[in-house]
Amino acid sequence: MAKVSKNQRTDRIKNRQQVKMAKIVVAEKKPNGQYRFRERIVPLEAVNQAVQAG
């Protein structure tokens, strides 16, 4: 068995297809005056749909 270098073992991410993500934070005001923050992580292409959905 041939010796494998450390760099060959750790560069697995380099060959993987990357998906760009965006974090959406929505602030909602409750009836008692407090705020609630909701966080969602969505693909970059679906940001407009997620914002419109609320």
Summary of the structure (lengths in Angstrom):
residues: 54
radius of gyration: 20.4
end to end distance: 55.9
largest distance: 67.9
contacts: 77
relative contact order: 0.19
helix: 33%
strand: 33%
